[in-house]
């Protein structure tokens, strides 16, 4: 019956059906809900999730010619556009777990990890040009020519 309801005449002898139309208010309400739904859909769709930020080198404090701050991500190299020089570095007196990572890039993805270690006390790491060095919860790293004392943190 095409979505229309029917009404039977009150006379019991004559059962003629005639279509009963929806009142105009129902049409207005339906149209209003349709328009609101369409606009709500557009506003939700326009609030899409932004793309992930591009990885960048971050660090707390600035490295010097012979030191690297204990927290941050640094680009290793021999040019003015890098953060730290290649070489052997030592961090001593770490009472919290000192974690460092050498990586091919700053993406943070496991596939880019070259070497990684977590230790307390002394830690050593050998950095090479072109890689990224990430350090977390470590004390200042100092560049050394040869390691002094035991290598509890290992040299990678």
C-alpha positions in Angstrom: 0.0 0.0 0.0 3.0 2.3 -0.6 3.6 3.3 3.0 0.1 4.7 3.4 -2.2 3.4 6.1 -5.9 2.7 5.3 -9.0 3.6 7.1 -12.3 1.7 7.1 -15.5 3.6 7.0 -17.5 3.4 10.2 -20.5 1.8 8.3 -20.2 -2.0 8.9 -22.1 -2.8 5.7 -19.9 -0.9 3.3 -16.2 -1.7 3.8 -14.5 0.7 1.5 -11.0 1.5 2.1 -9.6 4.9 1.5 -6.0 6.0 1.9 -5.1 8.0 5.0 -2.4 10.6 4.4 0.2 11.6 6.9 -0.4 15.0 8.4 1.9 17.8 7.0 3.7 18.0 10.4 5.1 14.5 9.9 6.5 15.5 6.5 8.1 18.6 8.0 9.6 16.6 10.9 10.9 13.9 8.6 12.5 16.5 6.2 14.1 18.3 9.2 15.6 15.1 10.6 17.0 14.2 7.2 18.6 17.6 6.7 20.1 17.6 10.3 21.4 14.0 9.7 23.1 15.1 6.5 24.8 18.1 8.1 25.9 16.0 11.1 27.4 13.5 8.8 29.4 16.2 7.0 30.6 17.8 10.2 31.8 14.4 11.6 33.5 13.5 8.3 35.3 16.9 8.2 36.8 16.2 11.7 39.1 13.5 10.4 42.1 12.3 12.3 45.2 14.3 11.3 48.1 12.4 9.8 50.9 11.4 12.1 53.6 14.0 12.5 56.9 13.5 10.7 59.6 12.1 13.0 62.0 14.8 14.1 65.1 14.9 16.2 64.3 16.0 19.7 66.4 16.6 22.7 66.3 18.3 26.1 69.3 20.6 26.4 71.9 21.1 23.8 74.8 18.7 23.1 78.3 20.1 23.1 81.5 19.0 21.2 82.1 16.3 23.8 78.7 15.7 25.7 75.2 14.6 24.9 72.2 15.3 27.2 70.7 12.2 28.9 67.3 12.5 27.3 66.6 13.1 23.6 67.0 11.9 20.1 70.1 13.0 18.2 71.4 12.8 14.6 75.0 11.5 14.6 77.4 12.9 12.0 80.3 15.1 11.0 78.6 18.1 9.5 77.0 21.3 10.8 73.6 19.8 10.3 74.1 17.0 12.8 73.7 17.1 16.6 76.6 14.9 17.9 79.9 13.6 16.6 80.5 9.9 16.1 82.6 8.2 18.7 82.5 6.3 22.0 80.4 7.8 24.8 80.1 7.0 28.5 77.3 7.8 30.9 78.1 7.1 34.6 76.1 7.0 37.9 72.7 6.2 36.4 70.5 5.2 39.3 67.4 4.8 37.1 67.3 2.4 34.2 69.2 4.2 31.4 67.9 3.2 28.0 69.6 4.0 24.7 68.9 3.1 21.1 70.9 3.4 17.9 68.7 3.5 14.9 68.8 3.9 11.1 66.1 6.7 11.3 64.0 8.6 13.8 60.8 6.7 13.0 60.7 4.9 16.4 59.8 1.6 14.5 61.5 -1.6 15.6 62.7 -2.3 12.1 65.0 0.7 12.3 66.8 -0.4 15.5 70.5 -1.1 15.1 71.3 -1.7 18.8 69.6 -1.1 22.1 70.4 -1.5 25.8 69.0 -0.7 29.3 71.3 -0.5 32.3 72.0 1.1 35.7 75.3 2.5 36.7 77.8 2.9 33.8 76.8 2.7 30.2 78.8 2.9 27.0 77.7 3.3 23.4 79.6 3.8 20.2 77.9 6.1 17.7 78.4 6.1 13.9 77.8 8.8 11.4 74.3 8.7 9.7 72.5 7.0 12.5 70.1 8.3 15.2 70.9 8.0 18.9 68.0 8.0 21.4 68.6 8.3 25.2 66.1 8.1 28.0 66.5 8.4 31.8 70.3 8.6 31.4 72.8 11.1 32.9 75.0 13.2 30.5 76.9 11.2 28.0 80.6 12.2 27.7 82.8 11.4 24.6 85.8 9.3 25.5 88.7 7.9 23.5 88.9 4.6 25.5 86.4 3.2 28.0 87.3 3.5 31.7 86.3 0.7 34.0 83.9 -2.2 33.3 81.5 -2.0 30.4 78.3 -2.9 32.3 76.2 -1.2 29.6 78.1 -2.7 26.8 79.5 -1.1 23.6 77.5 -1.6 20.5 
